[in-house]
Amino acid sequence: MRVKLFAATIAAGVGAFGWGQSAEAAVIGYTLDINNPVFNTANLVNNVPDFRLTNTSDTASITAFSLTIGNNDFHFDFIRSESVFNDTGEALGFTLNNPDYTNDHVGDGLIDYVFSGFDPGDAFQFEADVDPHAGDVVQDYRQILFPDALLTVTFSDGNSLSQNLAPDDIGLDGYRFAQRFDTHPVSELSEPATLTLLAGGLLALLRLRRRHG
């Protein structure tokens, strides 16, 4: 009987100590810069904004990005100047799911990219022509995208983050939209608590040995 009790007590103490170890956080995140920094200064306030998407996650890759105007009177007429701004690991690949943007004044209200190798620290950039349905009219993109446009970023862990493009001040030249989210928050026993449990187990063991010694 003493052997079984001894084993159970030690197991409880070691288990409690193991539970107190902090789990590794898994943070997903991104930043989306619009004309910040400016890729094409001629397009600073007209209808061809520049976009740069950066992966700020701990380990997850970005697998998809979408941007919806949210205003049925406007569309993206063409997408151009697509390039990898920063690539730290596996080669960053991208596919535009609606590639029929030919500057013909008949576009789509959605930009929809799929990525491969979009690792933490990597960045991708492009330009998008935003026009009213009536034709190619130079109009401030901020009046079209803010505040109704919705961006969504999807990650390799299956999670996604979304937000509306609603800056506090639309009088600025450049904008940065960002989100970060911890997908595994730590809610476990602290180290002092686990040490207390371990000490309690050892004390119980000593009392048991004295009683049966």
Number of C-alpha atoms within 10 A of each C-alpha: 5 12 8 8 13 18 11 13 19 15 14 17 19 15 14 20 20 13 15 17 14 14 12 9 14 15 16 27 24 23 17 22 19 22 23 17 15 17 18 13 11 10 17 19 18 15 23 25 25 25 21 23 23 22 23 22 22 16 18 21 23 30 21 20 20 17 20 19 24 18 15 10 12 20 24 24 24 22 21 14 12 16 15 18 14 15 16 13 12 11 13 19 14 18 12 17 12 13 14 14 18 12 15 11 20 19 23 20 19 18 20 17 17 16 19 16 17 29 27 21 17 23 22 21 20 18 22 21 23 30 27 21 17 10 13 16 13 14 15 17 19 19 11 20 20 17 17 16 18 18 20 15 24 22 23 16 14 9 13 17 17 15 15 18 20 15 14 8 8 13 9 12 13 16 17 16 16 16 15 14 16 13 12 11 13 12 9 11 15 13 16 11 14 20 16 13 18 20 13 14 20 16 12 13 19 11 11 14 11 8 8 7 7
